[in-house]
Amino acid sequence: MELDLQLRLPNEEATLPVVRHVARSLLRDLGVSEEMAGDLELAVGEACANVVRHSDSDGSYLVEFGLRPPDCTIRVVDHGRGFEPSSLPRGQPDPVAEHGRGISIMRGLVDRIELESRPAGGTVVCLAKNLGPPEA
């Protein structure tokens, strides 16, 4: 089954559990394995947390789910201040740091991550994962 779903959410901390719940429920109901659903739930949660904590946008942000078996793509789009992707630290972050590990976590959970950001123009994070065959 192919599916497109878009959520427009206020840029508020209270939306983070909502996004994780929608991702987990949607993927499990579509037959995605528990492990892969959990990976994508965590990855999209990290992307949305970055929006809420760093975008400086008082408006809303979008979360777009696209399912084209066997691939799943999730885009998180904000219209905040953006950042310079080349400013991201290279290598592994400090494992005991409280902050600064989100992009590294996302990279470890999905097959592909794309970041498009423009200072004062917002950010798009695209997460892609091959889901393999659905569970029986």
N, CA, C and O atoms as a Tinker XYZ file with bonds, in Angstrom:
   544  protein
     1  N      0.836000   -1.177000    0.000000    73     2
     2  CA     0.000000    0.000000    0.000000    64     1     3
     3  C      0.883000    1.242000    0.000000    63     2     4     5
     4  O      1.843000    1.334000    0.764000    81     3
     5  N      0.551000    2.182000   -0.854000    73     3     6
     6  CA     1.233000    3.470000   -0.860000    64     5     7
     7  C      0.440000    4.436000    0.009000    63     6     8     9
     8  O     -0.788000    4.373000    0.074000    81     7
     9  N      1.166000    5.333000    0.676000    73     7    10
    10  CA     0.501000    6.240000    1.591000    64     9    11
    11  C      1.263000    7.543000    1.682000    63    10    12    13
    12  O      2.494000    7.550000    1.689000    81    11
    13  N      0.533000    8.654000    1.753000    73    11    14
    14  CA     1.096000    9.966000    2.045000    64    13    15
    15  C      0.286000   10.558000    3.188000    63    14    16    17
    16  O     -0.944000   10.562000    3.151000    81    15
    17  N      0.973000   11.050000    4.191000    73    15    18
    18  CA     0.312000   11.661000    5.338000    64    17    19
    19  C      1.117000   12.879000    5.741000    63    18    20    21
    20  O      2.341000   12.815000    5.852000    81    19
    21  N      0.426000   13.993000    5.960000    73    19    22
    22  CA     1.104000   15.217000    6.369000    64    21    23
    23  C      0.480000   15.727000    7.661000    63    22    24    25
    24  O     -0.741000   15.824000    7.784000    81    23
    25  N      1.337000   16.047000    8.616000    73    23    26
    26  CA     0.902000   16.660000    9.871000    64    25    27
    27  C      1.460000   18.077000    9.930000    63    26    28    29
    28  O      2.645000   18.294000    9.674000    81    27
    29  N      0.613000   19.033000   10.265000    73    27    30
    30  CA     1.073000   20.400000   10.531000    64    29    31
    31  C      0.881000   20.601000   12.026000    63    30    32    33
    32  O     -0.232000   20.509000   12.544000    81    31
    33  N      1.989000   20.877000   12.708000    73    31    34
    34  CA     1.972000   20.942000   14.164000    64    33    35
    35  C      2.504000   22.277000   14.648000    63    34    36    37
    36  O      3.392000   22.857000   14.025000    81    35
    37  N      1.964000   22.770000   15.762000    73    35    38
    38  CA     2.534000   23.999000   16.319000    64    37    39
    39  C      3.945000   23.714000   16.834000    63    38    40    41
    40  O      4.240000   22.616000   17.306000    81    39
    41  N      4.784000   24.698000   16.737000    73    39    42
    42  CA     6.173000   24.549000   17.170000    64    41    43
    43  C      6.240000   24.585000   18.702000    63    42    44    45
    44  O      6.675000   25.566000   19.305000    81    43
    45  N      5.793000   23.481000   19.304000    73    43    46
    46  CA     5.724000   23.372000   20.770000    64    45    47
    47  C      6.215000   22.009000   21.217000    63    46    48    49
    48  O      6.029000   21.014000   20.516000    81    47
    49  N      6.835000   21.964000   22.366000    73    47    50
    50  CA     7.366000   20.727000   22.949000    64    49    51
    51  C      6.287000   19.646000   23.084000    63    50    52    53
    52  O      6.579000   18.459000   22.941000    81    51
    53  N      5.053000   20.051000   23.357000    73    51    54
    54  CA     3.963000   19.090000   23.566000    64    53    55
    55  C      3.640000   18.277000   22.314000    63    54    56    57
    56  O      2.946000   17.265000   22.409000    81    55
    57  N      4.126000   18.697000   21.140000    73    55    58
    58  CA     3.850000   17.947000   19.915000    64    57    59
    59  C      4.778000   16.746000   19.739000    63    58    60    61
    60  O      4.485000   15.860000   18.937000    81    59
    61  N      5.880000   16.699000   20.467000    73    59    62
    62  CA     6.861000   15.626000   20.261000    64    61    63
    63  C      6.306000   14.242000   20.555000    63    62    64    65
    64  O      6.510000   13.341000   19.742000    81    63
    65  N      5.608000   14.015000   21.682000    73    63    66
    66  CA     5.032000   12.681000   21.882000    64    65    67
    67  C      3.944000   12.348000   20.859000    63    66    68    69
    68  O      3.739000   11.178000   20.535000    81    67
    69  N      3.253000   13.358000   20.354000    73    67    70
    70  CA     2.219000   13.131000   19.340000    64    69    71
    71  C      2.858000   12.582000   18.065000    63    70    72    73
    72  O      2.369000   11.605000   17.497000    81    71
    73  N      3.944000   13.204000   17.615000    73    71    74
    74  CA     4.626000   12.754000   16.398000    64    73    75
    75  C      5.139000   11.332000   16.574000    63    74    76    77
    76  O      4.974000   10.496000   15.685000    81    75
    77  N      5.758000   11.054000   17.713000    73    75    78
    78  CA     6.278000    9.700000   17.946000    64    77    79
    79  C      5.147000    8.668000   17.952000    63    78    80    81
    80  O      5.295000    7.578000   17.398000    81    79
    81  N      4.025000    9.012000   18.576000    73    79    82
    82  CA     2.878000    8.100000   18.625000    64    81    83
    83  C      2.315000    7.848000   17.221000    63    82    84    85
    84  O      2.029000    6.705000   16.863000    81    83
    85  N      2.158000    8.899000   16.440000    73    83    86
    86  CA     1.634000    8.746000   15.079000    64    85    87
    87  C      2.587000    7.878000   14.253000    63    86    88    89
    88  O      2.141000    6.972000   13.549000    81    87
    89  N      3.875000    8.144000   14.332000    73    87    90
    90  CA     4.846000    7.353000   13.566000    64    89    91
    91  C      4.784000    5.885000   13.963000    63    90    92    93
    92  O      4.693000    5.010000   13.101000    81    91
    93  N      4.832000    5.614000   15.245000    73    91    94
    94  CA     4.817000    4.233000   15.739000    64    93    95
    95  C      3.530000    3.520000   15.320000    63    94    96    97
    96  O      3.582000    2.407000   14.797000    81    95
    97  N      2.389000    4.147000   15.543000    73    95    98
    98  CA     1.105000    3.528000   15.227000    64    97    99
    99  C      0.930000    3.316000   13.731000    63    98   100   101
   100  O      0.503000    2.244000   13.302000    81    99
   101  N      1.255000    4.319000   12.940000    73    99   102
   102  CA     1.122000    4.226000   11.493000    64   101   103
   103  C      1.966000    3.082000   10.942000    63   102   104   105
   104  O      1.470000    2.253000   10.179000    81   103
   105  N      3.226000    3.039000   11.322000    73   103   106
   106  CA     4.127000    2.032000   10.778000    64   105   107
   107  C      3.754000    0.626000   11.233000    63   106   108   109
   108  O      3.780000   -0.308000   10.432000    81   107
   109  N      3.414000    0.468000   12.480000    73   107   110
   110  CA     3.021000   -0.860000   12.969000    64   109   111
   111  C      1.733000   -1.323000   12.298000    63   110   112   113
   112  O      1.617000   -2.488000   11.918000    81   111
   113  N      0.764000   -0.418000   12.150000    73   111   114
   114  CA    -0.503000   -0.789000   11.505000    64   113   115
   115  C     -0.307000   -1.164000   10.033000    63   114   116   117
   116  O     -1.113000   -1.902000    9.467000    81   115
   117  N      0.753000   -0.659000    9.422000    73   115   118
   118  CA     1.038000   -0.982000    8.028000    64   117   119
   119  C      1.933000   -2.214000    7.891000    63   118   120   121
   120  O      2.356000   -2.554000    6.786000    81   119
   121  N      2.222000   -2.882000    9.010000    73   119   122
   122  CA     2.967000   -4.132000    8.957000    64   121   123
   123  C      4.474000   -4.006000    9.005000    63   122   124   125
   124  O      5.188000   -4.971000    8.733000    81   123
   125  N      4.967000   -2.822000    9.350000    73   123   126
   126  CA     6.410000   -2.632000    9.480000    64   125   127
   127  C      6.870000   -3.322000   10.763000    63   126   128   129
   128  O      6.169000   -3.282000   11.775000    81   127
   129  N      8.031000   -3.947000   10.726000    73   127   130
   130  CA     8.533000   -4.671000   11.892000    64   129   131
   131  C      8.669000   -3.736000   13.091000    63   130   132   133
   132  O      8.869000   -2.532000   12.931000    81   131
   133  N      8.561000   -4.294000   14.275000    73   131   134
   134  CA     8.693000   -3.513000   15.516000    64   133   135
   135  C     10.023000   -2.763000   15.548000    63   134   136   137
   136  O     10.079000   -1.593000   15.928000    81   135
   137  N     11.089000   -3.452000   15.144000    73   135   138
   138  CA    12.423000   -2.837000   15.188000    64   137   139
   139  C     12.509000   -1.630000   14.257000    63   138   140   141
   140  O     12.991000   -0.569000   14.655000    81   139
   141  N     12.041000   -1.792000   13.017000    73   139   142
   142  CA    12.115000   -0.683000   12.064000    64   141   143
   143  C     11.168000    0.448000   12.448000    63   142   144   145
   144  O     11.509000    1.621000   12.299000    81   143
   145  N      9.983000    0.100000   12.940000    73   143   146
   146  CA     9.053000    1.139000   13.395000    64   145   147
   147  C      9.680000    1.923000   14.544000    63   146   148   149
   148  O      9.557000    3.147000   14.603000    81   147
   149  N     10.347000    1.225000   15.450000    73   147   150
   150  CA    11.018000    1.891000   16.566000    64   149   151
   151  C     12.149000    2.792000   16.106000    63   150   152   153
   152  O     12.321000    3.896000   16.622000    81   151
   153  N     12.933000    2.314000   15.120000    73   151   154
   154  CA    14.018000    3.137000   14.574000    64   153   155
   155  C     13.475000    4.432000   13.975000    63   154   156   157
   156  O     13.994000    5.516000   14.241000    81   155
   157  N     12.428000    4.307000   13.168000    73   155   158
   158  CA    11.865000    5.498000   12.524000    64   157   159
   159  C     11.178000    6.417000   13.527000    63   158   160   161
   160  O     11.237000    7.639000   13.391000    81   159
   161  N     10.535000    5.846000   14.521000    73   159   162
   162  CA     9.912000    6.662000   15.571000    64   161   163
   163  C     10.967000    7.512000   16.272000    63   162   164   165
   164  O     10.768000    8.709000   16.484000    81   163
   165  N     12.085000    6.892000   16.630000    73   163   166
   166  CA    13.151000    7.629000   17.309000    64   165   167
   167  C     13.775000    8.676000   16.387000    63   166   168   169
   168  O     14.028000    9.802000   16.815000    81   167
   169  N     14.025000    8.314000   15.126000    73   167   170
   170  CA    14.644000    9.252000   14.187000    64   169   171
   171  C     13.764000   10.481000   13.953000    63   170   172   173
   172  O     14.257000   11.608000   14.000000    81   171
   173  N     12.461000   10.275000   13.700000    73   171   174
   174  CA    11.580000   11.423000   13.472000    64   173   175
   175  C     11.410000   12.231000   14.762000    63   174   176   177
   176  O     11.274000   13.453000   14.717000    81   175
   177  N     11.418000   11.557000   15.894000    73   175   178
   178  CA    11.357000   12.273000   17.169000    64   177   179
   179  C     12.549000   13.200000   17.358000    63   178   180   181
   180  O     12.397000   14.325000   17.833000    81   179
   181  N     13.739000   12.724000   16.984000    73   179   182
   182  CA    14.948000   13.556000   17.082000    64   181   183
   183  C     14.868000   14.752000   16.129000    63   182   184   185
   184  O     15.223000   15.872000   16.498000    81   183
   185  N     14.399000   14.505000   14.905000    73   183   186
   186  CA    14.287000   15.597000   13.932000    64   185   187
   187  C     13.304000   16.663000   14.418000    63   186   188   189
   188  O     13.572000   17.859000   14.300000    81   187
   189  N     12.173000   16.229000   14.962000    73   187   190
   190  CA    11.170000   17.178000   15.459000    64   189   191
   191  C     11.665000   17.908000   16.711000    63   190   192   193
   192  O     11.387000   19.094000   16.888000    81   191
   193  N     12.387000   17.209000   17.568000    73   191   194
   194  CA    12.949000   17.860000   18.758000    64   193   195
   195  C     13.911000   18.973000   18.342000    63   194   196   197
   196  O     13.950000   20.030000   18.972000    81   195
   197  N     14.688000   18.734000   17.282000    73   195   198
   198  CA    15.583000   19.789000   16.799000    64   197   199
   199  C     14.801000   21.006000   16.329000    63   198   200   201
   200  O     15.216000   22.139000   16.571000    81   199
   201  N     13.679000   20.784000   15.664000    73   199   202
   202  CA    12.840000   21.903000   15.225000    64   201   203
   203  C     12.360000   22.702000   16.431000    63   202   204   205
   204  O     12.533000   23.919000   16.491000    81   203
   205  N     11.764000   22.013000   17.380000    73   203   206
   206  CA    11.169000   22.679000   18.541000    64   205   207
   207  C     12.226000   23.424000   19.353000    63   206   208   209
   208  O     11.965000   24.516000   19.859000    81   207
   209  N     13.399000   22.846000   19.478000    73   207   210
   210  CA    14.428000   23.434000   20.345000    64   209   211
   211  C     15.308000   24.459000   19.645000    63   210   212   213
   212  O     15.870000   25.336000   20.302000    81   211
   213  N     15.441000   24.366000   18.317000    73   211   214
   214  CA    16.447000   25.195000   17.655000    64   213   215
   215  C     15.941000   26.101000   16.540000    63   214   216   217
   216  O     16.684000   26.982000   16.108000    81   215
   217  N     14.721000   25.931000   16.055000    73   215   218
   218  CA    14.325000   26.659000   14.848000    64   217   219
   219  C     13.958000   28.117000   15.090000    63   218   220   221
   220  O     13.971000   28.912000   14.150000    81   219
   221  N     13.635000   28.486000   16.317000    73   219   222
   222  CA    13.220000   29.866000   16.614000    64   221   223
   223  C     12.047000   30.325000   15.766000    63   222   224   225
   224  O     11.961000   31.496000   15.396000    81   223
   225  N     11.150000   29.408000   15.461000    73   223   226
   226  CA     9.956000   29.747000   14.701000    64   225   227
   227  C      8.755000   29.696000   15.646000    63   226   228   229
   228  O      8.573000   28.721000   16.373000    81   227
   229  N      7.947000   30.740000   15.631000    73   227   230
   230  CA     6.746000   30.766000   16.463000    64   229   231
   231  C      5.571000   30.081000   15.775000    63   230   232   233
   232  O      4.512000   29.911000   16.379000    81   231
   233  N      5.748000   29.694000   14.537000    73   231   234
   234  CA     4.654000   29.131000   13.764000    64   233   235
   235  C      4.522000   27.634000   13.925000    63   234   236   237
   236  O      4.503000   27.108000   15.038000    81   235
   237  N      4.432000   26.965000   12.805000    73   235   238
   238  CA     4.217000   25.528000   12.804000    64   237   239
   239  C      5.330000   24.851000   12.021000    63   238   240   241
   240  O      6.146000   25.503000   11.370000    81   239
   241  N      5.340000   23.543000   12.100000    73   239   242
   242  CA     6.251000   22.749000   11.285000    64   241   243
   243  C      5.473000   21.579000   10.702000    63   242   244   245
   244  O      4.395000   21.232000   11.184000    81   243
   245  N      6.032000   20.976000    9.661000    73   243   246
   246  CA     5.372000   19.872000    8.963000    64   245   247
   247  C      6.151000   18.583000    9.174000    63   246   248   249
   248  O      7.380000   18.578000    9.243000    81   247
   249  N      5.404000   17.495000    9.275000    73   247   250
   250  CA     5.985000   16.163000    9.243000    64   249   251
   251  C      5.234000   15.421000    8.148000    63   250   252   253
   252  O      4.014000   15.267000    8.215000    81   251
   253  N      5.971000   14.960000    7.135000    73   251   254
   254  CA     5.377000   14.290000    5.984000    64   253   255
   255  C      5.879000   12.852000    5.925000    63   254   256   257
   256  O      7.082000   12.599000    5.852000    81   255
   257  N      4.939000   11.921000    5.959000    73   255   258
   258  CA     5.248000   10.500000    5.851000    64   257   259
   259  C      4.921000   10.055000    4.428000    63   258   260   261
   260  O      3.825000   10.317000    3.932000    81   259
   261  N      5.850000    9.393000    3.778000    73   259   262
   262  CA     5.612000    8.838000    2.449000    64   261   263
   263  C      6.007000    7.376000    2.453000    63   262   264   265
   264  O      7.148000    7.032000    2.761000    81   263
   265  N      5.072000    6.529000    2.116000    73   263   266
   266  CA     5.342000    5.096000    2.079000    64   265   267
   267  C      5.154000    4.613000    0.652000    63   266   268   269
   268  O      4.056000    4.689000    0.101000    81   267
   269  N      6.222000    4.121000    0.059000    73   267   270
   270  CA     6.238000    3.514000   -1.260000    64   269   271
   271  C      7.004000    2.211000   -1.107000    63   270   272   273
   272  O      8.210000    2.168000   -1.348000    81   271
   273  N      6.308000    1.136000   -0.704000    73   271   274
   274  CA     7.012000   -0.111000   -0.370000    64   273   275
   275  C      8.036000   -0.484000   -1.432000    63   274   276   277
   276  O      7.750000   -0.432000   -2.629000    81   275
   277  N      9.219000   -0.857000   -0.991000    73   275   278
   278  CA     9.597000   -1.123000    0.399000    64   277   279
   279  C     10.213000    0.074000    1.111000    63   278   280   281
   280  O     10.842000   -0.094000    2.156000    81   279
   281  N     10.045000    1.289000    0.566000    73   279   282
   282  CA    10.710000    2.460000    1.133000    64   281   283
   283  C      9.769000    3.359000    1.918000    63   282   284   285
   284  O      8.595000    3.510000    1.578000    81   283
   285  N     10.306000    3.948000    2.969000    73   283   286
   286  CA     9.593000    4.942000    3.765000    64   285   287
   287  C     10.447000    6.198000    3.809000    63   286   288   289
   288  O     11.646000    6.141000    4.080000    81   287
   289  N      9.818000    7.323000    3.542000    73   287   290
   290  CA    10.494000    8.613000    3.613000    64   289   291
   291  C      9.711000    9.505000    4.562000    63   290   292   293
   292  O      8.486000    9.596000    4.483000    81   291
   293  N     10.429000   10.154000    5.452000    73   291   294
   294  CA     9.802000   11.098000    6.381000    64   293   295
   295  C     10.542000   12.414000    6.245000    63   294   296   297
   296  O     11.765000   12.476000    6.367000    81   295
   297  N      9.776000   13.469000    5.988000    73   295   298
   298  CA    10.359000   14.818000    5.888000    64   297   299
   299  C      9.845000   15.665000    7.042000    63   298   300   301
   300  O      8.656000   15.652000    7.361000    81   299
   301  N     10.755000   16.396000    7.659000    73   299   302
   302  CA    10.408000   17.339000    8.714000    64   301   303
   303  C     10.839000   18.713000    8.202000    63   302   304   305
   304  O     12.010000   18.936000    7.893000    81   303
   305  N      9.871000   19.629000    8.117000    73   303   306
   306  CA    10.096000   20.927000    7.486000    64   305   307
   307  C      9.735000   22.038000    8.460000    63   306   308   309
   308  O      8.634000   22.057000    9.012000    81   307
   309  N     10.669000   22.967000    8.671000    73   307   310
   310  CA    10.346000   24.137000    9.494000    64   309   311
   311  C     10.701000   25.400000    8.720000    63   310   312   313
   312  O     11.404000   25.355000    7.710000    81   311
   313  N     10.210000   26.504000    9.207000    73   311   314
   314  CA    10.454000   27.791000    8.563000    64   313   315
   315  C     11.178000   28.724000    9.513000    63   314   316   317
   316  O     10.940000   29.932000    9.524000    81   315
   317  N     12.065000   28.147000   10.312000    73   315   318
   318  CA    12.817000   28.914000   11.304000    64   317   319
   319  C     14.054000   29.563000   10.730000    63   318   320   321
   320  O     14.132000   29.868000    9.540000    81   319
   321  N     15.013000   29.765000   11.605000    73   319   322
   322  CA    16.214000   30.518000   11.231000    64   321   323
   323  C     17.192000   29.727000   10.384000    63   322   324   325
   324  O     18.074000   30.316000    9.758000    81   323
   325  N     17.058000   28.398000   10.348000    73   323   326
   326  CA    17.993000   27.586000    9.576000    64   325   327
   327  C     19.365000   27.551000   10.219000    63   326   328   329
   328  O     19.580000   28.134000   11.282000    81   327
   329  N     20.277000   26.873000    9.578000    73   327   330
   330  CA    21.656000   26.794000   10.050000    64   329   331
   331  C     22.538000   26.433000    8.868000    63   330   332   333
   332  O     22.045000   26.054000    7.806000    81   331
   333  N     23.803000   26.550000    9.051000    73   331   334
   334  CA    24.760000   26.190000    8.018000    64   333   335
   335  C     25.165000   24.741000    8.224000    63   334   336   337
   336  O     25.900000   24.450000    9.167000    81   335
   337  N     24.708000   23.803000    7.364000    73   335   338
   338  CA    25.016000   22.388000    7.571000    64   337   339
   339  C     26.503000   22.087000    7.728000    63   338   340   341
   340  O     26.872000   21.153000    8.440000    81   339
   341  N     27.356000   22.862000    7.077000    73   339   342
   342  CA    28.795000   22.609000    7.203000    64   341   343
   343  C     29.306000   22.929000    8.607000    63   342   344   345
   344  O     30.428000   22.564000    8.959000    81   343
   345  N     28.477000   23.615000    9.415000    73   343   346
   346  CA    28.890000   23.940000   10.784000    64   345   347
   347  C     28.702000   22.768000   11.749000    63   346   348   349
   348  O     29.133000   22.832000   12.900000    81   347
   349  N     28.053000   21.694000   11.273000    73   347   350
   350  CA    27.844000   20.542000   12.143000    64   349   351
   351  C     29.174000   19.870000   12.440000    63   350   352   353
   352  O     30.024000   19.764000   11.556000    81   351
   353  N     29.364000   19.411000   13.679000    73   351   354
   354  CA    30.620000   18.739000   14.006000    64   353   355
   355  C     30.770000   17.442000   13.219000    63   354   356   357
   356  O     29.793000   16.748000   12.940000    81   355
   357  N     31.982000   17.139000   12.879000    73   355   358
   358  CA    32.302000   15.885000   12.181000    64   357   359
   359  C     32.595000   14.812000   13.226000    63   358   360   361
   360  O     32.982000   15.119000   14.354000    81   359
   361  N     32.408000   13.561000   12.842000    73   359   362
   362  CA    32.729000   12.466000   13.749000    64   361   363
   363  C     31.633000   12.230000   14.774000    63   362   364   365
   364  O     30.539000   12.786000   14.677000    81   363
   365  N     31.943000   11.407000   15.744000    73   363   366
   366  CA    30.982000   11.023000   16.771000    64   365   367
   367  C     30.921000   12.066000   17.884000    63   366   368   369
   368  O     31.956000   12.571000   18.318000    81   367
   369  N     29.711000   12.392000   18.348000    73   367   370
   370  CA    29.585000   13.330000   19.463000    64   369   371
   371  C     29.994000   12.658000   20.770000    63   370   372   373
   372  O     30.105000   11.434000   20.845000    81   371
   373  N     30.210000   13.457000   21.775000    73   371   374
   374  CA    30.535000   12.952000   23.108000    64   373   375
   375  C     29.366000   12.091000   23.589000    63   374   376   377
   376  O     28.242000   12.587000   23.675000    81   375
   377  N     29.605000   10.805000   23.908000    73   375   378
   378  CA    28.496000    9.915000   24.276000    64   377   379
   379  C     27.784000   10.285000   25.577000    63   378   380   381
   380  O     26.677000    9.805000   25.821000    81   379
   381  N     28.381000   11.110000   26.403000    73   379   382
   382  CA    27.722000   11.497000   27.652000    64   381   383
   383  C     27.147000   12.909000   27.594000    63   382   384   385
   384  O     26.586000   13.397000   28.576000    81   383
   385  N     27.287000   13.564000   26.440000    73   383   386
   386  CA    26.736000   14.919000   26.295000    64   385   387
   387  C     25.209000   14.864000   26.323000    63   386   388   389
   388  O     24.599000   13.931000   25.799000    81   387
   389  N     24.609000   15.868000   26.937000    73   387   390
   390  CA    23.148000   15.933000   26.994000    64   389   391
   391  C     22.548000   16.389000   25.673000    63   390   392   393
   392  O     21.401000   16.062000   25.369000    81   391
   393  N     23.303000   17.135000   24.893000    73   391   394
   394  CA    22.796000   17.683000   23.632000    64   393   395
   395  C     23.817000   17.444000   22.528000    63   394   396   397
   396  O     24.978000   17.135000   22.799000    81   395
   397  N     23.374000   17.589000   21.281000    73   395   398
   398  CA    24.293000   17.514000   20.159000    64   397   399
   399  C     24.456000   16.138000   19.551000    63   398   400   401
   400  O     25.370000   15.925000   18.754000    81   399
   401  N     23.589000   15.193000   19.907000    73   399   402
   402  CA    23.713000   13.842000   19.370000    64   401   403
   403  C     22.594000   13.490000   18.395000    63   402   404   405
   404  O     22.618000   12.406000   17.812000    81   403
   405  N     21.615000   14.374000   18.199000    73   403   406
   406  CA    20.424000   14.051000   17.407000    64   405   407
   407  C     20.707000   13.622000   15.989000    63   406   408   409
   408  O     20.178000   12.606000   15.539000    81   407
   409  N     21.535000   14.374000   15.263000    73   407   410
   410  CA    21.798000   14.031000   13.867000    64   409   411
   411  C     22.581000   12.725000   13.795000    63   410   412   413
   412  O     22.340000   11.909000   12.905000    81   411
   413  N     23.502000   12.520000   14.707000    73   411   414
   414  CA    24.241000   11.259000   14.749000    64   413   415
   415  C     23.305000   10.080000   15.015000    63   414   416   417
   416  O     23.450000    9.020000   14.405000    81   415
   417  N     22.358000   10.262000   15.912000    73   415   418
   418  CA    21.372000    9.216000   16.200000    64   417   419
   419  C     20.545000    8.930000   14.948000    63   418   420   421
   420  O     20.347000    7.772000   14.582000    81   419
   421  N     20.064000    9.990000   14.292000    73   419   422
   422  CA    19.273000    9.800000   13.074000    64   421   423
   423  C     20.071000    9.035000   12.018000    63   422   424   425
   424  O     19.546000    8.121000   11.382000    81   423
   425  N     21.328000    9.405000   11.832000    73   423   426
   426  CA    22.170000    8.724000   10.832000    64   425   427
   427  C     22.300000    7.239000   11.128000    63   426   428   429
   428  O     22.363000    6.426000   10.206000    81   427
   429  N     22.342000    6.880000   12.397000    73   427   430
   430  CA    22.469000    5.478000   12.771000    64   429   431
   431  C     21.193000    4.668000   12.611000    63   430   432   433
   432  O     21.239000    3.437000   12.604000    81   431
   433  N     20.053000    5.341000   12.483000    73   431   434
   434  CA    18.758000    4.651000   12.444000    64   433   435
   435  C     18.140000    4.524000   11.061000    63   434   436   437
   436  O     17.276000    3.675000   10.842000    81   435
   437  N     18.573000    5.355000   10.134000    73   435   438
   438  CA    17.977000    5.334000    8.797000    64   437   439
   439  C     19.050000    5.021000    7.751000    63   438   440   441
   440  O     20.246000    5.079000    8.034000    81   439
   441  N     18.604000    4.695000    6.554000    73   439   442
   442  CA    19.542000    4.390000    5.472000    64   441   443
   443  C     20.140000    5.658000    4.873000    63   442   444   445
   444  O     21.284000    5.667000    4.419000    81   443
   445  N     19.345000    6.726000    4.879000    73   443   446
   446  CA    19.801000    7.974000    4.265000    64   445   447
   447  C     19.185000    9.157000    4.995000    63   446   448   449
   448  O     18.004000    9.138000    5.344000    81   447
   449  N     19.983000   10.172000    5.221000    73   447   450
   450  CA    19.481000   11.427000    5.782000    64   449   451
   451  C     19.997000   12.560000    4.903000    63   450   452   453
   452  O     21.171000   12.605000    4.536000    81   451
   453  N     19.093000   13.466000    4.578000    73   451   454
   454  CA    19.462000   14.644000    3.808000    64   453   455
   455  C     19.050000   15.874000    4.600000    63   454   456   457
   456  O     17.937000   15.947000    5.120000    81   455
   457  N     19.947000   16.825000    4.686000    73   455   458
   458  CA    19.685000   18.086000    5.384000    64   457   459
   459  C     19.767000   19.222000    4.378000    63   458   460   461
   460  O     20.751000   19.362000    3.652000    81   459
   461  N     18.727000   20.019000    4.348000    73   459   462
   462  CA    18.735000   21.223000    3.518000    64   461   463
   463  C     18.351000   22.373000    4.431000    63   462   464   465
   464  O     17.252000   22.401000    4.985000    81   463
   465  N     19.251000   23.307000    4.580000    73   463   466
   466  CA    18.968000   24.415000    5.478000    64   465   467
   467  C     19.529000   25.702000    4.905000    63   466   468   469
   468  O     20.611000   25.735000    4.318000    81   467
   469  N     18.762000   26.749000    5.094000    73   467   470
   470  CA    19.185000   28.059000    4.645000    64   469   471
   471  C     19.036000   29.025000    5.811000    63   470   472   473
   472  O     17.953000   29.135000    6.384000    81   471
   473  N     20.110000   29.727000    6.172000    73   471   474
   474  CA    19.960000   30.709000    7.236000    64   473   475
   475  C     18.785000   31.646000    6.937000    63   474   476   477
   476  O     18.686000   32.213000    5.849000    81   475
   477  N     17.913000   31.793000    7.912000    73   475   478
   478  CA    16.694000   32.614000    7.835000    64   477   479
   479  C     15.692000   32.045000    6.839000    63   478   480   481
   480  O     14.726000   32.726000    6.494000    81   479
   481  N     15.894000   30.810000    6.364000    73   479   482
   482  CA    14.979000   30.244000    5.388000    64   481   483
   483  C     14.423000   28.891000    5.761000    63   482   484   485
   484  O     13.696000   28.288000    4.972000    81   483
   485  N     14.744000   28.398000    6.943000    73   483   486
   486  CA    14.188000   27.131000    7.385000    64   485   487
   487  C     15.049000   25.931000    7.052000    63   486   488   489
   488  O     16.109000   26.044000    6.437000    81   487
   489  N     14.561000   24.786000    7.477000    73   487   490
   490  CA    15.314000   23.538000    7.349000    64   489   491
   491  C     14.381000   22.401000    6.927000    63   490   492   493
   492  O     13.231000   22.335000    7.360000    81   491
   493  N     14.890000   21.512000    6.079000    73   491   494
   494  CA    14.204000   20.282000    5.711000    64   493   495
   495  C     15.132000   19.132000    6.077000    63   494   496   497
   496  O     16.286000   19.089000    5.649000    81   495
   497  N     14.617000   18.203000    6.871000    73   495   498
   498  CA    15.341000   16.967000    7.179000    64   497   499
   499  C     14.561000   15.845000    6.518000    63   498   500   501
   500  O     13.374000   15.659000    6.788000    81   499
   501  N     15.234000   15.097000    5.651000    73   499   502
   502  CA    14.598000   13.975000    4.971000    64   501   503
   503  C     15.253000   12.684000    5.457000    63   502   504   505
   504  O     16.464000   12.500000    5.333000    81   503
   505  N     14.434000   11.801000    6.009000    73   503   506
   506  CA    14.883000   10.510000    6.526000    64   505   507
   507  C     14.325000    9.423000    5.617000    63   506   508   509
   508  O     13.128000    9.417000    5.327000    81   507
   509  N     15.167000    8.510000    5.165000    73   507   510
   510  CA    14.707000    7.436000    4.279000    64   509   511
   511  C     15.207000    6.095000    4.787000    63   510   512   513
   512  O     16.350000    5.965000    5.224000    81   511
   513  N     14.326000    5.098000    4.721000    73   511   514
   514  CA    14.685000    3.760000    5.170000    64   513   515
   515  C     13.979000    2.730000    4.294000    63   514   516   517
   516  O     12.797000    2.871000    3.979000    81   515
   517  N     14.723000    1.685000    3.903000    73   515   518
   518  CA    14.153000    0.549000    3.199000    64   517   519
   519  C     13.581000   -0.364000    4.255000    63   518   520   521
   520  O     14.296000   -0.801000    5.158000    81   519
   521  N     12.294000   -0.659000    4.151000    73   519   522
   522  CA    11.605000   -1.437000    5.177000    64   521   523
   523  C     11.626000   -2.930000    4.922000    63   522   524   525
   524  O     11.268000   -3.708000    5.806000    81   523
   525  N     12.033000   -3.345000    3.743000    73   523   526
   526  CA    12.025000   -4.770000    3.431000    64   525   527
   527  C     10.595000   -5.263000    3.304000    63   526   528   529
   528  O      9.662000   -4.463000    3.249000    81   527
   529  N     10.419000   -6.579000    3.257000    73   527   530
   530  CA     9.060000   -7.118000    3.116000    64   529   531
   531  C      8.247000   -6.915000    4.386000    63   530   532   533
   532  O      8.814000   -6.927000    5.478000    81   531
   533  N      6.918000   -6.727000    4.272000    73   531   534
   534  CA     6.071000   -6.574000    5.469000    64   533   535
   535  C      6.053000   -7.855000    6.282000    63   534   536   537
   536  O      6.250000   -8.953000    5.760000    81   535
   537  N      5.809000   -7.684000    7.584000    73   535   538
   538  CA     5.704000   -8.866000    8.462000    64   537   539
   539  C      4.460000   -9.666000    8.089000    63   538   540   541
   540  O      3.438000   -9.109000    7.688000    81   539
   541  N      4.570000  -10.954000    8.228000    73   539   542
   542  CA     3.426000  -11.830000    7.910000    64   541   543
   543  C      2.402000  -11.806000    9.023000    63   542   544
   544  O      1.375000  -12.479000    8.932000    81   543
